[in-house]
Amino acid sequence: MKTATLETFIYAWGRRGLALQATFALTFLYLPILILIIYSFNASRLNSNWTGFTLKWYQKLFSGLTESTADISTQSLWISLQNSLIIAIVSTVIASILGTMMALVLERFRFPGSKVLEALLLLPIIIPEITLGVSLLVFFTLFFRILENLTGIRLTLGLPSVIISHATFSIAFITITVRARLADLDPALEEAALDLGANEWKTFWRVTFPLIFPAILSGALLAFTLSLDDFVVTFFTTGVGATTLPLFVYGMIKLSITPVINAISTLMLLASLFLVISSLKLQDQVSVKH
């Protein structure tokens, strides 16, 4: 009896200890973000003290879209956001197409070197971002030098190099998401379509693609979020005129910290949170349906 009571006591305090540790960890992670959001509504230009609630920093932020007299930094901020959206959209489309094809190949076929290809596919997820950024920089530098020596065409880093870099690490996330859906897909559905006279192409578009589309969309939303928020890889592969929003915010912080940075960071946080939640909901819907 005493042993059971002691075990119950230890179990109860163990659960409380884990809950307390989780509370401290979540507070440590999310309290700075909450403070950033709160101070984006601070009337003072300085972040050191709170002087009242205001929306003027958001008004100043959006003035770059509607007013030609807006300051250069605000206009440049929106240009950098435009660059980020272009990079994120194009790289996500490329990664979605290649990632889906890669998932189909790895899940449906077995060939010499498939395990090596699968391991190489996971490298962008496993290796540190700074290693990936440096390796891509070395690759582009070497490729541009060889191309210039062979053809005389001189290329430099810019939006295309960043798009290729972002597609490189996004392919892995989309491939894993789509491949997980393909593993749960009943092959009898495709076999039935083939037995009814459909060829492989029609079977894919009429049967396979609609079933895996939620997984493709989920992976694409995740890839878009990662691309929009990426800093390290972009820092090594960007060039003149291809500044993204994370790089622009980093440059503003080095020069002067204003609540406009808090405002744009809050909007980026909300956008990223929306995309991640949408991706998770799509994955849950796929799991429930199948």
C-alpha positions as a Markdown table, in Angstrom:
| # | Residue | x | y | z |
|---|---|---|---|---|
| 1 | Met | 0.0 | 0.0 | 0.0 |
| 2 | Lys | 2.8 | 2.4 | 0.9 |
| 3 | Thr | 4.7 | 1.4 | -2.2 |
| 4 | Ala | 1.7 | 2.2 | -4.4 |
| 5 | Thr | 1.2 | 5.6 | -2.6 |
| 6 | Leu | 4.9 | 6.5 | -3.1 |
| 7 | Glu | 4.7 | 5.6 | -6.8 |
| 8 | Thr | 1.6 | 7.7 | -7.2 |
| 9 | Phe | 3.3 | 10.6 | -5.4 |
| 10 | Ile | 6.4 | 10.3 | -7.6 |
| 11 | Tyr | 4.3 | 10.0 | -10.8 |
| 12 | Ala | 2.3 | 13.1 | -9.9 |
| 13 | Trp | 5.3 | 15.2 | -9.1 |
| 14 | Gly | 7.1 | 14.0 | -12.2 |
| 15 | Arg | 4.2 | 15.1 | -14.3 |
| 16 | Arg | 4.2 | 18.5 | -12.6 |
| 17 | Gly | 8.0 | 18.8 | -13.1 |
| 18 | Leu | 7.6 | 18.1 | -16.8 |
| 19 | Ala | 4.8 | 20.6 | -17.1 |
| 20 | Leu | 6.9 | 23.2 | -15.4 |
| 21 | Gln | 9.9 | 22.5 | -17.6 |
| 22 | Ala | 7.7 | 22.8 | -20.7 |
| 23 | Thr | 6.3 | 26.1 | -19.4 |
| 24 | Phe | 9.8 | 27.5 | -18.9 |
| 25 | Ala | 10.9 | 26.3 | -22.4 |
| 26 | Leu | 7.9 | 27.8 | -24.2 |
| 27 | Thr | 8.2 | 31.0 | -22.2 |
| 28 | Phe | 11.9 | 31.3 | -23.1 |
| 29 | Leu | 11.1 | 30.7 | -26.8 |
| 30 | Tyr | 8.0 | 32.8 | -27.3 |
| 31 | Leu | 8.3 | 35.6 | -24.8 |
| 32 | Pro | 10.7 | 37.6 | -27.0 |
| 33 | Ile | 8.4 | 37.3 | -29.9 |
| 34 | Leu | 5.5 | 38.5 | -27.8 |
| 35 | Ile | 7.5 | 41.5 | -26.6 |
| 36 | Leu | 8.4 | 42.3 | -30.3 |
| 37 | Ile | 4.7 | 42.3 | -31.2 |
| 38 | Ile | 3.7 | 44.5 | -28.2 |
| 39 | Tyr | 6.4 | 47.0 | -29.0 |
| 40 | Ser | 5.3 | 47.3 | -32.6 |
| 41 | Phe | 2.4 | 49.3 | -31.2 |
| 42 | Asn | 4.7 | 51.5 | -29.0 |
| 43 | Ala | 4.3 | 55.3 | -29.5 |
| 44 | Ser | 8.0 | 55.8 | -28.7 |
| 45 | Arg | 10.7 | 55.5 | -31.3 |
| 46 | Leu | 12.9 | 53.8 | -28.7 |
| 47 | Asn | 12.2 | 50.3 | -27.7 |
| 48 | Ser | 13.6 | 50.8 | -24.2 |
| 49 | Asn | 10.4 | 52.3 | -22.8 |
| 50 | Trp | 6.6 | 52.2 | -23.4 |
| 51 | Thr | 4.9 | 55.5 | -23.9 |
| 52 | Gly | 1.5 | 54.5 | -25.2 |
| 53 | Phe | -0.4 | 52.6 | -27.9 |
| 54 | Thr | -0.2 | 53.7 | -31.5 |
| 55 | Leu | -0.6 | 52.4 | -35.1 |
| 56 | Lys | 1.7 | 55.0 | -36.7 |
| 57 | Trp | 4.5 | 52.5 | -37.4 |
| 58 | Tyr | 2.1 | 50.4 | -39.4 |
| 59 | Gln | 0.9 | 53.5 | -41.1 |
| 60 | Lys | 4.4 | 54.5 | -41.9 |
| 61 | Leu | 5.1 | 51.0 | -43.2 |
| 62 | Phe | 2.2 | 51.0 | -45.6 |
| 63 | Ser | 2.8 | 54.5 | -46.7 |
| 64 | Gly | 5.5 | 53.1 | -48.9 |
| 65 | Leu | 2.8 | 51.5 | -51.0 |
| 66 | Thr | 0.5 | 54.5 | -51.4 |
| 67 | Glu | 2.6 | 57.6 | -51.1 |
| 68 | Ser | 5.4 | 58.6 | -53.4 |
| 69 | Thr | 6.8 | 60.9 | -50.7 |
| 70 | Ala | 7.5 | 58.0 | -48.3 |
| 71 | Asp | 11.0 | 57.7 | -47.1 |
| 72 | Ile | 13.5 | 55.7 | -49.0 |
| 73 | Ser | 13.9 | 53.0 | -46.3 |
| 74 | Thr | 10.2 | 52.2 | -46.4 |
| 75 | Gln | 10.1 | 52.0 | -50.2 |
| 76 | Ser | 13.2 | 49.8 | -50.1 |
| 77 | Leu | 11.5 | 47.6 | -47.6 |
| 78 | Trp | 8.6 | 46.9 | -49.9 |
| 79 | Ile | 11.1 | 46.2 | -52.8 |
| 80 | Ser | 12.8 | 43.7 | -50.6 |
| 81 | Leu | 9.4 | 42.1 | -49.7 |
| 82 | Gln | 8.7 | 41.9 | -53.5 |
| 83 | Asn | 12.0 | 40.1 | -54.0 |
| 84 | Ser | 11.2 | 37.7 | -51.2 |
| 85 | Leu | 7.8 | 36.9 | -52.6 |
| 86 | Ile | 9.2 | 36.3 | -56.1 |
| 87 | Ile | 11.9 | 34.0 | -54.8 |
| 88 | Ala | 9.5 | 32.1 | -52.6 |
| 89 | Ile | 6.8 | 31.6 | -55.3 |
| 90 | Val | 9.2 | 30.6 | -58.1 |
| 91 | Ser | 11.3 | 28.3 | -55.9 |
| 92 | Thr | 8.2 | 26.7 | -54.4 |
| 93 | Val | 6.8 | 25.9 | -57.9 |
| 94 | Ile | 10.1 | 24.4 | -59.0 |
| 95 | Ala | 10.5 | 22.4 | -55.8 |
| 96 | Ser | 6.9 | 21.2 | -55.9 |
| 97 | Ile | 7.3 | 19.8 | -59.5 |
| 98 | Leu | 10.8 | 18.2 | -58.9 |
| 99 | Gly | 9.9 | 17.1 | -55.3 |
| 100 | Thr | 6.7 | 15.3 | -56.5 |
| 101 | Met | 8.6 | 13.6 | -59.3 |
| 102 | Met | 11.4 | 12.6 | -56.9 |
| 103 | Ala | 8.8 | 11.2 | -54.4 |
| 104 | Leu | 7.2 | 9.1 | -57.2 |
| 105 | Val | 10.5 | 7.7 | -58.3 |
| 106 | Leu | 11.8 | 6.8 | -54.9 |
| 107 | Glu | 8.5 | 5.3 | -53.7 |
| 108 | Arg | 7.5 | 3.4 | -56.8 |
| 109 | Phe | 10.8 | 2.2 | -58.3 |
| 110 | Arg | 13.9 | 0.4 | -57.0 |
| 111 | Phe | 17.1 | 0.9 | -59.0 |
| 112 | Pro | 20.8 | 0.9 | -58.4 |
| 113 | Gly | 21.8 | 4.0 | -56.4 |
| 114 | Ser | 18.3 | 4.7 | -55.1 |
| 115 | Lys | 19.5 | 4.6 | -51.5 |
| 116 | Val | 22.3 | 7.0 | -52.3 |
| 117 | Leu | 19.9 | 9.3 | -54.0 |
| 118 | Glu | 17.6 | 9.2 | -51.0 |
| 119 | Ala | 20.5 | 10.0 | -48.6 |
| 120 | Leu | 21.6 | 12.9 | -50.9 |
| 121 | Leu | 18.0 | 14.2 | -50.8 |
| 122 | Leu | 18.1 | 14.4 | -47.0 |
| 123 | Leu | 21.4 | 16.3 | -46.9 |
| 124 | Pro | 19.9 | 19.8 | -47.2 |
| 125 | Ile | 17.8 | 19.0 | -44.1 |
| 126 | Ile | 20.6 | 17.5 | -42.1 |
| 127 | Ile | 23.6 | 19.7 | -42.7 |
| 128 | Pro | 23.8 | 23.2 | -41.1 |
| 129 | Glu | 22.4 | 26.1 | -43.1 |
| 130 | Ile | 25.8 | 27.9 | -43.2 |
| 131 | Thr | 27.4 | 24.8 | -44.7 |
| 132 | Leu | 24.7 | 24.7 | -47.4 |
| 133 | Gly | 25.1 | 28.4 | -48.1 |
| 134 | Val | 28.9 | 28.2 | -48.4 |
| 135 | Ser | 28.7 | 25.2 | -50.7 |
| 136 | Leu | 26.2 | 26.8 | -52.9 |
| 137 | Leu | 28.3 | 30.0 | -53.1 |
| 138 | Val | 31.3 | 27.9 | -54.1 |
| 139 | Phe | 29.3 | 26.1 | -56.7 |
| 140 | Phe | 27.9 | 29.3 | -58.3 |
| 141 | Thr | 31.3 | 30.9 | -58.3 |
| 142 | Leu | 33.0 | 27.9 | -60.0 |
| 143 | Phe | 30.1 | 27.5 | -62.5 |
| 144 | Phe | 30.1 | 31.2 | -63.4 |
| 145 | Arg | 33.9 | 31.1 | -63.9 |
| 146 | Ile | 33.8 | 28.0 | -66.1 |
| 147 | Leu | 30.9 | 29.5 | -68.1 |
| 148 | Glu | 32.8 | 32.8 | -68.7 |
| 149 | Asn | 35.9 | 30.9 | -69.8 |
| 150 | Leu | 34.0 | 28.8 | -72.3 |
| 151 | Thr | 31.4 | 31.3 | -73.7 |
| 152 | Gly | 32.6 | 34.7 | -72.5 |
| 153 | Ile | 29.2 | 35.3 | -70.8 |
| 154 | Arg | 29.7 | 36.9 | -67.4 |
| 155 | Leu | 27.1 | 36.0 | -64.8 |
| 156 | Thr | 26.7 | 37.3 | -61.2 |
| 157 | Leu | 24.8 | 36.3 | -58.1 |
| 158 | Gly | 21.2 | 37.6 | -58.1 |
| 159 | Leu | 17.6 | 36.5 | -57.9 |
| 160 | Pro | 18.1 | 33.4 | -60.1 |
| 161 | Ser | 20.9 | 32.1 | -57.8 |
| 162 | Val | 18.8 | 32.6 | -54.7 |
| 163 | Ile | 15.8 | 30.9 | -56.4 |
| 164 | Ile | 17.9 | 27.8 | -57.3 |
| 165 | Ser | 19.3 | 27.8 | -53.7 |
| 166 | His | 15.9 | 27.9 | -52.1 |
| 167 | Ala | 14.5 | 25.2 | -54.5 |
| 168 | Thr | 17.5 | 23.0 | -53.5 |
| 169 | Phe | 16.5 | 22.8 | -49.8 |
| 170 | Ser | 12.8 | 23.0 | -50.5 |
| 171 | Ile | 12.7 | 19.9 | -52.7 |
| 172 | Ala | 13.6 | 17.7 | -49.7 |
| 173 | Phe | 10.6 | 18.8 | -47.6 |
| 174 | Ile | 8.2 | 18.4 | -50.5 |
| 175 | Thr | 9.6 | 15.0 | -51.4 |
| 176 | Ile | 9.2 | 13.7 | -47.8 |
| 177 | Thr | 5.6 | 15.0 | -47.5 |
| 178 | Val | 4.5 | 13.6 | -50.8 |
| 179 | Arg | 6.3 | 10.3 | -50.4 |
| 180 | Ala | 4.5 | 9.8 | -47.0 |
| 181 | Arg | 1.2 | 10.2 | -48.8 |
| 182 | Leu | 2.2 | 7.8 | -51.6 |
| 183 | Ala | 3.1 | 5.2 | -49.0 |
| 184 | Asp | -0.4 | 5.2 | -47.7 |
| 185 | Leu | -2.0 | 5.2 | -51.1 |
| 186 | Asp | -3.8 | 2.0 | -52.1 |
| 187 | Pro | -2.2 | 0.7 | -55.3 |
| 188 | Ala | -5.5 | -1.1 | -56.2 |
| 189 | Leu | -7.0 | 2.3 | -57.1 |
| 190 | Glu | -4.4 | 2.8 | -59.9 |
| 191 | Glu | -4.6 | -0.8 | -60.9 |
| 192 | Ala | -8.4 | -0.4 | -61.3 |
| 193 | Ala | -7.9 | 2.6 | -63.6 |
| 194 | Leu | -5.5 | 0.7 | -65.7 |
| 195 | Asp | -7.8 | -2.3 | -65.9 |
| 196 | Leu | -10.6 | 0.1 | -67.1 |
| 197 | Gly | -8.5 | 1.2 | -70.1 |
| 198 | Ala | -6.7 | 4.3 | -68.8 |
| 199 | Asn | -3.1 | 4.7 | -69.7 |
| 200 | Glu | -0.4 | 5.6 | -67.2 |
| 201 | Trp | -0.7 | 9.4 | -68.0 |
| 202 | Lys | -4.5 | 9.5 | -67.5 |
| 203 | Thr | -4.2 | 7.3 | -64.4 |
| 204 | Phe | -1.8 | 9.7 | -62.8 |
| 205 | Trp | -3.9 | 12.9 | -63.6 |
| 206 | Arg | -7.3 | 11.3 | -62.8 |
| 207 | Val | -6.4 | 9.1 | -59.9 |
| 208 | Thr | -3.0 | 9.6 | -58.4 |
| 209 | Phe | -2.6 | 13.4 | -58.6 |
| 210 | Pro | -6.0 | 14.2 | -56.9 |
| 211 | Leu | -5.1 | 11.9 | -54.0 |
| 212 | Ile | -1.7 | 13.3 | -53.4 |
| 213 | Phe | -2.5 | 16.9 | -54.2 |
| 214 | Pro | -3.2 | 17.8 | -50.5 |
| 215 | Ala | 0.3 | 16.5 | -49.6 |
| 216 | Ile | 1.8 | 18.5 | -52.5 |
| 217 | Leu | 0.0 | 21.7 | -51.3 |
| 218 | Ser | 1.0 | 21.1 | -47.7 |
| 219 | Gly | 4.7 | 20.6 | -48.7 |
| 220 | Ala | 4.5 | 23.7 | -50.9 |
| 221 | Leu | 3.1 | 25.9 | -48.1 |
| 222 | Leu | 6.0 | 24.7 | -45.9 |
| 223 | Ala | 8.6 | 25.3 | -48.6 |
| 224 | Phe | 7.1 | 28.8 | -49.2 |
| 225 | Thr | 7.4 | 29.6 | -45.5 |
| 226 | Leu | 11.0 | 28.4 | -45.3 |
| 227 | Ser | 11.9 | 30.4 | -48.4 |
| 228 | Leu | 10.2 | 33.5 | -47.1 |
| 229 | Asp | 12.0 | 33.4 | -43.8 |
| 230 | Asp | 15.4 | 32.1 | -44.9 |
| 231 | Phe | 18.4 | 34.3 | -44.1 |
| 232 | Val | 21.6 | 32.2 | -44.0 |
| 233 | Val | 21.5 | 30.6 | -47.5 |
| 234 | Thr | 20.2 | 33.8 | -49.0 |
| 235 | Phe | 23.0 | 35.8 | -47.4 |
| 236 | Phe | 25.6 | 33.7 | -49.2 |
| 237 | Thr | 23.9 | 33.4 | -52.6 |
| 238 | Thr | 22.3 | 36.9 | -53.1 |
| 239 | Gly | 23.8 | 39.7 | -55.2 |
| 240 | Val | 23.2 | 43.4 | -55.9 |
| 241 | Gly | 19.5 | 44.2 | -56.4 |
| 242 | Ala | 18.3 | 40.9 | -54.9 |
| 243 | Thr | 18.0 | 41.9 | -51.3 |
| 244 | Thr | 15.2 | 39.9 | -49.5 |
| 245 | Leu | 13.2 | 41.1 | -46.6 |
| 246 | Pro | 15.2 | 39.2 | -43.9 |
| 247 | Leu | 18.4 | 40.6 | -45.2 |
| 248 | Phe | 16.9 | 44.1 | -45.4 |
| 249 | Val | 15.6 | 43.9 | -41.8 |
| 250 | Tyr | 19.1 | 42.7 | -40.7 |
| 251 | Gly | 20.6 | 45.7 | -42.4 |
| 252 | Met | 18.2 | 48.1 | -40.7 |
| 253 | Ile | 19.0 | 46.6 | -37.3 |
| 254 | Lys | 22.7 | 47.3 | -37.8 |
| 255 | Leu | 22.0 | 50.9 | -38.7 |
| 256 | Ser | 19.1 | 52.0 | -36.5 |
| 257 | Ile | 16.4 | 50.1 | -34.6 |
| 258 | Thr | 13.0 | 51.5 | -35.2 |
| 259 | Pro | 9.5 | 50.2 | -34.4 |
| 260 | Val | 9.0 | 49.8 | -38.2 |
| 261 | Ile | 11.2 | 46.7 | -37.9 |
| 262 | Asn | 8.9 | 45.4 | -35.2 |
| 263 | Ala | 5.9 | 46.0 | -37.4 |
| 264 | Ile | 7.2 | 44.2 | -40.4 |
| 265 | Ser | 8.5 | 41.4 | -38.3 |
| 266 | Thr | 5.0 | 41.0 | -36.7 |
| 267 | Leu | 3.5 | 40.8 | -40.2 |
| 268 | Met | 6.0 | 38.2 | -41.3 |
| 269 | Leu | 5.4 | 36.2 | -38.1 |
| 270 | Leu | 1.6 | 36.2 | -38.8 |
| 271 | Ala | 2.1 | 35.2 | -42.4 |
| 272 | Ser | 4.5 | 32.4 | -41.5 |
| 273 | Leu | 2.2 | 31.2 | -38.7 |
| 274 | Phe | -0.8 | 31.1 | -41.1 |
| 275 | Leu | 1.1 | 29.1 | -43.7 |
| 276 | Val | 2.4 | 26.6 | -41.2 |
| 277 | Ile | -1.0 | 26.1 | -39.6 |
| 278 | Ser | -2.6 | 25.7 | -43.1 |
| 279 | Ser | 0.1 | 23.1 | -43.9 |
| 280 | Leu | -0.6 | 21.1 | -40.7 |
| 281 | Lys | -4.4 | 21.2 | -41.2 |
| 282 | Leu | -4.0 | 19.9 | -44.8 |
| 283 | Gln | -1.8 | 17.0 | -43.4 |
| 284 | Asp | -4.4 | 16.3 | -40.7 |
| 285 | Gln | -7.2 | 16.2 | -43.3 |
| 286 | Val | -5.3 | 13.8 | -45.5 |
| 287 | Ser | -4.7 | 11.5 | -42.4 |
| 288 | Val | -8.4 | 11.6 | -41.4 |
| 289 | Lys | -9.7 | 10.9 | -44.9 |
| 290 | His | -7.3 | 8.0 | -45.6 |
